Every structure is written in structure tokens, then in C-alpha cells.
Amino acid sequence: MKLPQSAPASRLMAGIVAVLLVMTAVVISSTVIALDSLGGARSRQVDQIEPAARRANDLNRALLDQETGVRGFVLTTQDDFLTPYLEGQKAEEEAARDVRALIGDPGGRVALIEDLARQWRAEYATLTITAARPGLTPGPGGDIERGKVLFDQIRTELTALRGDILELSRQTRDELQHAASVVLWLVIGMGVLLVAVIGGLSLLLYRLLIAPLAELADHTRQVASGDFEHEIDVNGPRETVQLGEDVNAMRRRIVQELATLETAKTELQRSNSELEQFAYVASHDLQEPLRKVASFCQLLQRRYGGQLDERADQYIGFAVDGAKRMQVLINDLLAFSRVGRMTREQTLVDLNVLVQQVLDSYSDRVEETGARVEIADLPSVRGEASLLSAVFQNLISNALKFKGTEAPVITLGVERDDEMWKFTVRDNGIGIEPEYADRIFVIFQRLHPKDAYPGTGIGLAMCRKIVEYHGGTIWLKTDVDSGTTFEFTLPVVPELVAQPEEVHV
């Protein structure tokens, strides 16, 4: 099912909600009408027809009481026997009035019964009572046959009235049963409709929203997996299509950036090649003339030292010193450029042996300054021994170079930090201000004049490059009271399970 791209999801949802509201309104209206019909039928049956049937029986009883009272008075001539006759007339009037109030006068039977009852009383009952009353001059009595005929007609009409009421009751029960059936089918229909609506709405939502989003997700995952040439084309609501277009635009930008990166990579490779060529030239073509300059300047200094004036000797000294500085700087630059570029096989390095070798190379300087070096039991790590040696050489050399007024105290410690060894190199020297914590690791950055402390400003930059090449980090610890503390990390060798977990000096 493909949707027009111009249809937004909000409009589609609004249409679905409108249809649901209309269907709900129709169902509710039909149910209300059916329930009203059911209630009306029940009310007529309970509140009208059944009370009317009872009052019709009361009407029949009232007329029978009148006939019984007349017969009893004729036989006994006692006024007490006239009580049912007199009370029956009142009961007849009330019962007839109630029947009319409840169901009206179906077929005019109530009025006819009242007329026949009056006629029966006028033509028979009253005459018979008067003729039978003692002490009075007997008059003509009522015609018994005529009275019987009239009362039989009354009975016939009463039976017909009860039949009419029974027919009304049957009709009302039919209406009640019909209304109940309608309500039942409406409830069943509402259940079926609810299931159908839920199923249809679920299917519709799947087609309108979920399926397009799932299709977009599949396209996006394909692009995210590296297939940047894959074109994203989805159908669905406007929002989904626009999202697909946005992802497609992002994919095109990534393709463009990748092309740019490829160009930059090629340029970087070319630049690295030129840098390697420069390193080769610097190590061969530049070193040779530089050595000649230094050698001849030293010859001039030895042969003509003291023969020229003082300024000439000073100039020759400047030339010799500059040539030597240039040689040191070129060698340091070569060493810095080779870190990570000219790799050797990484082996397991015992840092205890390596640091001891570094200290042996600085034994003269250590003895000259009276330095004390405290070294923890160091672990073995995997790396290039020559590069790791350069890290400890630079840090120990700086501790000896930037000493304070007291004899240097250098401490090397180590502790286990999850999957890394954290090394600490601490001294009691002149220290470094915290604001220079990042600057000192930038190449050629010096915090002191070159005349005050010798060096090229490459040592700490090389330390950072070597440590990062081995998978660690190095930083200056700034929360110290005095001296300088460097910390750096190196990965723990997984196969060395016997290494100490944490070692402090």
C-alpha cells in the first residue's frame, strides 16, 4: 500500500479518528434508542398494563359484589346484605376510572360496562330492592330475566376487557422481547465492530506508519553499515518521507566528506612521503655539512684561539655552539618523527631492567647532583623498549635538570587501575605552574630561556607521543604542594597473571 507523499501523518490520523467518532456516535445512538425502547416497553408492561389487569379484576369483583348483595337482600330483607351492593358501586366507579387512566378505554368497553351496569341497576336491582324492602307498599319488582340478560352482557364485556388487556400485555411483551433482542444484537455487533476496528486500525497503522518507518530503518541501517552509495527511497506519510530525504541528504554529505577525506588522505600520504624524504635528507645531507661547519669552527677555535681579538673568539664560540645545538635539534626532530612511523615488533619489556639501564646512563649526573632515586617494583609491559626507555630518560633527565636548592629526590611508583598500570614520576624540583599543564607537552614549548636550562623543548612532546602510541596517556599532576609529578598509563599485559595488583613506594 503506497500513500501519497503529500498526506501528512497528522491528517491521516485525524481522518481515522473522525471515522471512529462517527462509528461510535452511530453505535451509541442506536444503543440509546434500543435501550429507550426497551425501557418504554418495560414501563408500559409494569406500570400500566399489569395494574390495569388488576383493576379490571377489581371492576369484575365490584359488579359481582353488587349482584350478590341484591340476591342476599331479596332472600333476607336485611339492610346489612345491601352493603356489598352499595360499596360495589363505589369500587366499580374507582376501578373503571383507574383502568381508563392506565390504558385508556380500548374499544369503549369500560364505558359500555358502566352503561350496562347502570342499566342493570335501573331496570332490575333498584326495582328488586324496593319491592323486597319490608314495610313498604310492594311495587313491581325487577324482571329477573331482564336482570340476568343484562348481567350476562356485563360479564361478556368484562371478559372481553380482560382479553383486550391480555392482548395489550402480549403485544408489550413482544415489544419488550424485540427491544431486548435489538440490544443484545447491538452489544454483539459492538463487540464484533470493536474487534474489527481494533484489527483494522492496527493494520492501517502498520501500513501507514510502522511499515514505512521499518522500511526507512532498514535503509538507514544499510547506510550505517557502510553502504553509503545506497539510495534511500521510502513511501508513507509526509513526515516519514521527509525524514528519509533528510537521511538521504546526510548520506550524500557523508559521501562528499568521504571523497574529501580520501583526497586529504592522499595529500597526507604525499606529505608523509615528503616528510620521510626530509628526514632522510636531514639525517644525511644536512648532517654532513653541519658536521663540517662544527668541525672547522672548532679548528678555528683551537688554532686561532687567543691570536685574534676577544670579539673574534666570541664569534667563533657562538658558531661552534650554534652548530652543536643544530645537531642536537635535528637528531631530536628525527627521533620525534620516527615515533609510530618506523615501528618495530613490540615485545615484553621488563621495566625494572629498563629503568636501571636509564639510571646507569645518568650515573655521572646523579653522582654530581647527589640525587636519590627510589624505584618501586615495576611490572613488565608490551611495547618497544627503545621508545619506553626514551620516556623514562626524559622524565628522569628533567628531574635532574630542573632541581631546586636541595639535592634531587626522584620517586618512581606504580599502581594497578583496572586494565591499566598507572606510573608516577615525582621529584622535589622547581615545579611547574598548573596553567602550563597542557603547554609543556607541545613541541618546542619552553618555560625557561634556553640559556638557563639546556634542551630543545621536544622531550615531553616525545613522551606524550610514545605513551599514546603504546595505548596510554600522560599528564602533569597539578594538585601537589611542591616539586613536579608526572603520571602516565600503559596497558596491563593480560597473560601476565602473576603481576602485583598494586605497588607503592
N, C-alpha and C positions, 0 to 999 in steps of 0.2 A: 504494500500500500504506500503510494508516494503522495506526499502532501505538497500543495503549492507553497513555494518558499515565502510568499507574501503573507501567509497565515501565521500570526504570532501565537505562541502557546497560550497567552492570556485570553485571546479571543476564542480559541478552541475550547479552553476550559469554561469560559463564560457561556458558550453555546451548550456544552454538556450540562452545566448547572441549570440553564434555562429549561432544557428538555426535562431534566429530572424534576424541577419545580412544577412544570406543567403536569407531568405524570402524577406527581404527588398530590397536586391540587385536585385532579380528576378523581383519583382513588379516594382521597379524603372526602370529597363532596359526595361521591357515590355511597361511601360508607355512612356518612351522616344521614343521607336521605333514607337509606335502608334501615338504619337504626331508628330514625324518626318514625318510619312506617311500622316497624316492629313495636316501638313503644306505643304508638297510637292504637294499633290493633289490641295490644295487651290491655291498654287503658279502657277501651270500649268493652272488652270482654269482662274485665274485673270490676270496673267502676260503673258500668251501665247495664249490660245485658244480664249478668248474673243477679244483680239487685232487682232488675225488672222482673226476672223469672220468679224471684222470691215474693215480690209484691203481687204478681199475678196469682200466685198460690194464695196469698193473703186475701185477695179480692174474691177468689173462689170460696175460701173459708167463710168470709163475711156473708156472702149470699146464702151459703148453706146454713149458717147460724140463723139467718132471718127465717128461712123455711122451717128449720127445726123449732124456732121459738113460736111461730104461728101454730104449728101442729101441737106443741105441748100446751099452749094456752087453750086451744079448742078442746083438748082432752080433759084439762084440769080446771079451766076458767080461773086460774090463779095468775095474778099480775107478775109474780116472780118469773114465770115462764116467758114473759114478754121481754125480759132483759136482753137475751141474745138477739132478739129481733131488733130492739132499739139500738143496741151497741153495734150490731152488724151493719146498720145503715151508716153509722159514723166511720166504721172501719172500711166499708165499701167506698165511701167518698175519699178517704185518705189514700187507700190503695190505688184507686183509679187515677187520682192526681199524681201520685208518685210514678206510676207506670208511664203516664204522659211525659212527666219531667225527664224520665230516664231514656226512653226510646221513642217518644212521640206517640202517635196513635196509628200504628200500621194497619191500613185497610179500614180505618174508622171503627175498629172492633170495640175499643173501650167505650166510645160514645154509644155504640149500639147496645152494648151490655148494660150501660147506665139507663138507656131508654127502656129496654126490656124490663130491667129491674123496677123502674118507676111504674111501668105499665102493669107489671105483676102485682105490685103493692096496691096500685089504684083499683085494679079490676078484681083482685082476689083477696090479698092479705088484709087490707083495711076493712073490706066488707065482712070478711070472715071473722075478724076480731070483734067488730061491732056487734055482729049477730050473736056471738058467743058470750058477750060480756053479761054477767048476771045483773038483774035489777033493772035492766033497760028493756024497753019495748023491742022485742025481736024484730029486726028488719030483714030484708032479703040478704041472704048470705052469698058469699062469693061462689062463683061457678067453679067447682072443683076441677072439672075437666079443662076449663079455660085456664085455671091456675097451673095445672100440670103441663099444659101445652107451652105456656109462657116460660115456665121454669126450665122445661126441656130445651127451649130455644136459648135460654141463658147458658145452660150447661154446654150446649153446642158451641156457642160463641166463645165461652171460656176455654174450651178445648182448642178451638181454632186459634185463640190468642196465644195459648201456651205453645201451640205448634209454630205460630209466627215467630215467637221469641226463640224457640229452639232452632228454627231456620236461621235467624239472625246470629245465634251463637255458633252454628255450624259454619256460616259464612265468615264470621270473625275468626274462628279457629283456622279456617283455610287461609285467611289473610295473614294470621299470625305465623302459621307454618311456612307460608310462602316468603314472608319477610325474614323469618329465621333462616330459610334456605338461601335467600339472597345474601344475607350477612355472612353465612358460612362460606358460600362460594366467593364472596368478596374477600374474606380473610384468606381462603386458599389462593385466590388469584393474587392477593397482595404478597403472599409468601413466594408464589411462583415468580411474580413480577420482580420481587426483591432479589431473588436468586438470579433471574435473568439480567436485571440491571447491574448487579454486582459483577456477574460474569462478563456482560457486555462492556461495562465501564473498565474492568480490568484489562480486557482485550484491547479496548480503544486506547487506554492509557499506555499499554505496551506498544501499540502501533504508533501512537502519536509522540510519545516521549521516551519510553525506555529503549525501544529498538533503535531509534536514531542516535540516542546517547551511547548505547552499546556499540553501534557501528562507528561512531566518532571515536570512542575509546579504543577500539581495535586499530583504527587508522593511526591514532596518536601513539599507541604502543609500538606499532610498526616503525613509525618515525623515530620514537625514543630509542628503539633497539639499534639504530644506526642507519636505517634506510632513509636517508634524507632526500632521496630522489622520488620517494613515494608521494604521489599527489593525493590530497585529501578531498574527497567528494562525497558529501552526505546529504540526505534528504530529511525533511522533517519540519518542525516549527521554525519560525524565523530566527529565534534565539539560538537553536542548535546549529542552523546553517551559518549564522554569523560567527558562532564560536568556532566552527570548522574553518571558516575563512580566516579568522584570526590565527588559528593554529597553523594554517597553511602559510599565512604571511610570515609568521615566526619561523617556519621551516625554510622559507625562501631566504630569510635573513641569515639563518644559520648556514645555508649553502653558500651564500655570499661571503659570510665571515670565514667559513672553511676555506674558500678559494683564496681569501686574503691571507689566512694563516698559512696556507700552502706556499703562497708567494713569499710570505715573511720567513717561513721555514727554509725555503730555498735561498733567500737572501742571507739568513743566519748561517746556513751551512757554508755559503760562499764567504761570509765574514769570518767564520771559524777557520776556514781553509786559509784565508789571508792571515789570520792571527797565528796559525801554526807556521805559516811561511815567515811571518815576522819573528816568531820565537826562534825559528831556525837561523834567520839572519842575525838576530840579536845574540844568539849563542855562538855563532861562528864569525860572521862578517864584522859584527860590531866589537866583539870581544878582542879580536886580534889587533885592530888599530888602537883600541883603548889600552891594551897592554903595552903597545909600543909607546903611546903617549906617556903612560905612567913610568915605563922603564927609562925613557930618555929624560923625563923630568927628574927622576931620581939620579940619573947620571950627572945631569947638570948640577943637581944639588950637591952631589959628592965632589965633583971636580972643581966647580967654581964657587962652592960654599965658602964664604969669607973673603973671596977675591973681589967680589962686587960690593956695591954699597948695601946697606941694610934693607932698603926697599926692594932691591932685586932679589935678595934672599927671601923676603916675604912673598914676593910674587911667585917665585919658584915653589915655595911651600904651599901656597894656595892651589897651584896647578897640580902638585902631587896629591894633595888631599882631595881635590875635586875628582881626579881620575879614580882614586880608590873608592870614593863614595859612589861614583857612577858604576864601577864594577859590582859593588855590593847591591846597589839598586837593581841592576839588570839581573843579577842572579836571583834576587828575591822575587822580581816580577816573573821570571821564568818558572820558579818554583810555584808561585801562586797560580799561574795559568795552567800548569800541569795537573793541579788537583782536580780529580774527577774526569780528566780528559785522557790522560795517559795512565790507564788503570792496570793494576797487576792483580793476580789472584789473591783473594782475601783468605788469610789463614788464621788459625787460633793463636792469639798473641798473649803471652804471659806478661801482664803489666808490671809485676814485681821486677822481673828481669829487665824490662824495657826502661822503667824509671831509674833503676840502678845504673844502667848504662848512661842515661842522660846525666845523672849526678856525677858519674866518673868523668864525663867530658867537661863538667864545670868544677872539677875539684880544686883547681887553682883559684878560681874566683870565690868559691866557698871558703877556702882557707884564708884568702886575702880579707874577706869581709867578716870573718868569724861567724858565719851563718850556721844556724842549727836547723836541720831538716828532719821532720817527724813524718813517717810514712806508715799508713795503715796496711793491713794485709789486703792487697789489691786482687781483684778477680782476673780471669782470662776473658778476653773478648775476641770477636771475629772482626778482622779488618786488615789494613795494610800497615805493617809495622813501621815503615819509614814515615808515613803520614802521621800515625798516632804518636810517634816519637817527636815529631815537629810540634805537636800540641803541647806536650809536657815541656819541651825545650823552651818554647816561647813563654809559657806561664812561669816557669822557674827562673828564666832569664830576666823577665820583667820584675819578679820579686827581688832578685839580687840587684837589679839596676836601680829601681825606684825605692831604695831603702831609706829609712829615716835616720835619726841620730843614733839609735841603738843598733846593736848587731841584728841582722835579719833572722827572723824565726818563720820558717815555712812549714806549713802543715798540709799534708795530703790525706783526705779522708774519703770514704765511700759508704753508701748505704743502698739497700735494695728498695726500689719503688715500683711495685708491680712487675712489669716486664722490662724495666729499665734499671741500669745502675746509675746512681747519681753521685758524681765525683765533686769534691770540694778542694779547691786550692786556696789557702788562706795565708796572708803574710801580715807583718806589722809595719809595713812601709808607709809612704806618704799618703796613700789612699787616692780615691777618685771621687769627685763630687757626683751625686746621683743624677744631676741633669745631663751628664756626659755618658750615661749608661748605654745609650744606643750609638752615639757618635764614635765611640772608641773602636767599634767593630767595622767601621767604614774604612776602606783602603786609603792610605796616605793621610789619615786624620791623626794629627799630633796635638797633644795638650800642652806640650812644652817646646821651647825653642830647640832646634837641632844642636845648638852649641851646648845646651845644658845637659841633655841626655842623648847619647848616640842612638841611631836607628833610622829605619826608612819609613815607619808608620804602616807596615804591611803585616806585622806579626799577628795581631789579634784578628785582622780580617782573614788571614790564612787559617787561624784556629777555628773560626766560625765555619769557613768553607769545608774544612776537613771533618769537623764534628757533624755537620749537616750531611756531608757525603756518606758518613757512616750511620745515618739514621737517627741522630740525636740533635740536641740543641745546647747552646751555651749562652750564658747571661752573667751580668755583673750583679751580685747581691748588694742591694742598696741599704738594707736595714742593719748596718753594722756600725759600731761606735768608732772604730779606728781600723787602720790598715785597709787592705783590699782583699775581697773574697770573690773568686770566680767559681761558678758551678756549671757543670755540663753533664749531659746524659749520653749513655751508649746502650744499645740493646743487650739484654741478657741472652747468652747462648743457651737455647732450650736443652741441648743434650748434656749440658754440664749440671747435673743434679746435685753434685756434692759441693757447690759453691756456698759460702756463708750467706745467710739471708740478710744480715745487717752487721756492718763492722764500723766501729767508731774508734778514733784515736783518743 
